[in-house]
Structures are given as structure tokens and as C-alpha cells.
């Protein structure tokens, strides 16, 4: 086999990374993180960036060593132990299951902003059927469509920033430093909890490492692109959230905490901007939710095909479409149950639980592999410590539910080695 063609350059990787994470990534989190962090959303996003930068360096280093792999599962499995690699992959699987679930919750809330009288359960059922239907038909967004969507997102972001400047000029009494630090509401405990959730802003940067085989000079460009994407997303996210906090300061209740950014946009730019932000985030979340369900179904198929999970259920494809139908339907059913049983906040924290398992695994694998020098050990050691700290501050609900998921994974791993 000839293998992949090496055609991707640094600029291509950076642009694809921005698409994967999405320029509007922090907007759905605004209200929830604001409540958790006592209004210090910008500070939480910037602190989360520090941990993600160290982790990005670790991903880049491991991609140099294993340029054909590009996954936490492989890095930990080869550097630590195959069972540890499996448990890391199992933790990352939680991301794929939870992502379409929280997208279902957010999309349903956004649809209610357009049709206020619509029952929430009807909206949930609509998006579960939409995501599931798209994946049963194997419908995927093309790279060209993603580029246009990213451009539209950036235009809407620019509109929001221009509206915010106009709003601030019309209200000269606004405290421009309060979004960074408010002595009345500040506490390290609240900020730590908010930072643990704000990490969701950066979820997806690690996927750049999966493109190593298709990248020109991958040993240099993959690590550089991973760090650059984290920096760009961090800067853009901080600016977006800073604008919202100037318009809607902490302490004033949101009409709906899950779609709080939409209401801040409406205050800054009126009904047109309200609907533009709402519709943009709705479309982006549909793409993210459907994509997450697709990825999760295929990961389950791979585990079923390898005999890690029961092959008769998870390891089968429909002959006519090549789609793992049973897996798609299973994740759809979990989305339906989860969207009515948990909040967006709990789902997002659970998603981060799985992500932190992967991040800590990669940092540990990199630490084990690194040269015994300060520059070799410092990034993975700092990344591991910061990710562990944020993982420990996810809250008891997320820790208990996430640990239950990990326990099931341990049982599966035990069954494999028997």
C-alpha cells in the first residue's frame, strides 16, 4: 500500500485545528462557567490555557515518536502498559458518548429561543432523531463546508465585538477590569471549579496529532500547530467572553443559563444579533453533535471488531451503507435519556472527566519518555499536575459518575486479560 500523501503544511494544520475546536467554542459555556467561577470566566479560560499548552507540548512530542498513531490510547499503551492504554482510551470514549448528549441539550435550548412555546422534550426528540438520522445515512460535512462555517462564525464574532464596543461607548460607567477580577465574588475554590469546566473550550486540539502521516515535516509542524491552535483559541475565546461580561456583568441573572451568551449578544446588538448568534451556535452544535455521534459509533465498532466489546452487537456494519447501525442507535438512545436526566453543566463536566484522563495519560507517557533535563521534564510534569488539579476540581457529581464509567472500563479490561 502506498499510504497517505504528505500534503498538509503548518498553515493547513492550524486552520483545520481551528475548525475542529470551532471559533465559537466558549460561547455555550459562558453562563455555566460564570456561575461556577463567580463571574471570572475570562480568567478561567486563560488559566485553562496554561494547562492545555503544556499538554499540547506533550502531544507534539509523542507525535514525533509515534507519527502514525496520534492518539492517547496508543501513546499510553506503548509507553506505560497496554492495559493503561486501554483505560485511557476508555476514558476518551466518554467524550464521544457525552458530546452528542450535551449538544442535544444545548440545541434544544437554542431552539426554544426561536420557538418559546415548544416543549423541551419535543426539541430533544427532534435533535436526537436528527443526529441519529444523519449518521444512519452516513452524512458527513465536507471540509469545504466546514471552512465556510468557520468563516461565518468569525463574521458573527466580529459583529458581536463591534456591538460590544458600541455598547461600552454608550455606557461609560462600565468597569473594564471587572471581568478579570472582582474582589466581591473572587475565591480560589470557585475559580478552580470554573477553570475545570472552561477546559471544554479547548477540547479537540489533540486531534491535530492524528494527521501526522499526511503532514509535511510532521516532526516539526505537528507540535508547532498544536501549540499555535491552543494559543489562537485561547486568545479568541478570552476576547469573546470579555465582550459578553462587559455587556452582562456577573450578578445579574440570565433568562437561561445554558444559552446566556445569546442573551448577552441580544443586549449588545439587539434582536438581529441575538438570532444570529443563536442560529450560528445552533448550526455549529448540530455539526458537533452529529460528528460526535459518528465518531463514537465508529470507535465502539472498532472495539467490537477487536473483541474488546461483544462483537455480535458492537462489531457489525450494515452491508448497504457500511454504517455501525446498532452503535449509532445506542448512542442516540443515551442522548435521549441523558438530555432529560442531566443538565448541560453536568454533561460538560463529565466530558471533561474523560478528556482529563486522556490528557493526564499523555503527559505521563511523555514524562516517562522525556530526557532527564529541565526542559525535557518540566512541560509534561506541569501538564500532568495542572490536569490532575483541574480533574480533581470537577465536582463530586462528575467524579462519581466518571469513576463509575472508569470502573466499568476496568471490568472490561479485566475480562480481556483473563
Helices and strands as residue ranges (DSSP letters): H 10-21, G 27-29, H 30-36, H 41-65, H 72-79, H 82-114, H 120-136, H 143-170, H 188-198, G 199-202, G 205-214, H 218-247, G 257-259, H 260-305, H 311-314, H 325-341, H 344-369, H 374-392, H 396-417
